[in-house]
């Protein structure tokens, strides 16, 4: 979903945002329509529990996963927790596997639950994840 309360709120990035908080689409390597959700889950799974560059020092967890075999859509929601104040940010990913039309689609959103600014926490987290995807041949554009 898009980032709400723009341009005031500066703590969200989304592939579906139409304003200044737009995250460019995540495009898997050519010909890869199967196991995209699995690859994304494995990629995010290597994000350090102790955080990265002072971000997410309270750890993270996969809070929700849905999608049925044959539906073609998988949804993940991760919760990342700050170290000092225990703020929680949500990273949501929806994958349409392209089995029906041959075109896979990945929608991603990272947003703080509270506040207006996030000291670039969501940006740092997303850039880390996107760098891992780029190393696997994904077309991504870091923030």
N, C-alpha and C positions, 0 to 999 in steps of 0.2 A: 504494500500500500504506500501511497505517497507520504511525505513528511507533512505533518499538520502544523498550523500556526506559523507559517512563513510570512514575512522574512524574519520575524522576531526570534523564533526558536532556532538555535544554531547547534543542535545536538543530535541531528538525524541525517542519514544518507539513504537514498532509495533509488533503485533502478526505475521505479514508477513515478518519481517526483518530476514535476513539470517546471519547477522553479530552480533556484540556485543550489539546491542540495541534491542534485541529480547524480546518481552513480551510473556510469556507463554499463550497458548490459554485459553480463558474463557469458562468453560464447565458448562452448567446448570445442576441442580439436575437430577438424573436419571428419565426417563419417562416424563420429561417436554419438550415437543416440541411445545406446544401452548403458546401463550402470552409471549414469551421470549422478544420480542421487547418492549412490554408494561412494563414488569418488569424492563428492563434496563432503559427505559425512566423514570419510577417512581423512581428508585434508584438514578439516576443522578439528578433527580429533588429535592432531599433532600440535595444536596451539598449546603453549606451555601453561600448566595449571598455576604456576607461580607468576604468570603474567609476562608481559613483553614491554620493554622500555618504560617500566614503572606503571604500566596500564594493567588493569585486571588482576591485581595482586591477591584478591580474595577468591580467585579460582573461577571456574565456569562449569556448567552442566548442560546436557541435552534435556530440556524441560518438556518438550513435546515433539512427537513424531507421528505423522498420520499419512495415510495413503494406502490403498489396497492394491493387491496384485491385479493387474489388468486395468486399473483406473487411469494409469498414465500420469498421475499427479502425486507427488510426494511433498510434504510440508515438514519443515524442521523449525523449531524455536529453541534457541540457546539462551541461557541466562549467564551473563558475565558480571562478576561482582568486584567492585573496587576494594582496595585494601583497607584504607583508613576509615571511610565513612560508610562502607557497605552499600553504596548505591548499586542498583541493578540496571544493567542495560540489556536490551533484547536484540538478538540477531535472528532475523527470520529469513528463511529461504524456501521458495516454492519452485519445484522442478516439474516441468511438463516434458515427459521423456521423448516425445516425437514419434512414438510407435504408430500412431494413427495417421499422421500426415508427413512424417519424415523430418520434421523441424522441431528440434528441442528448444526449450526456452527456460531460462533461469531468472527468477526475480529475487532480488536480495534487498534487505533493509536492516540497518543497524541504528538503534535509537536509544537514548537515555529515557528512563521513565520519569525522571524529575528534573526540574531546573530548565534553564534557557541555554546555557553554555556548558560545554563538556571538556574544555581544555584539549580539544582534538582527540579525545579518547577513542571515539567511534572511527575516526579517520585512521588513526594508528592501527587499530585492530583490523579494519578492512584492508589496509595496505599490506599487512602481514599475510592475511589469508589470500589476497589477490597475488602476492608474489609467489606463494606456493603453487597457486593455480597456473600462473604464467610459466613456471618451471615444468609444468606437466603439459604444456602446449596450448593452454587456454588463451583466448584473446580477452585481455582485461586492461583497463586503464587506471593506474593508481591515481589517487586523489592528491 
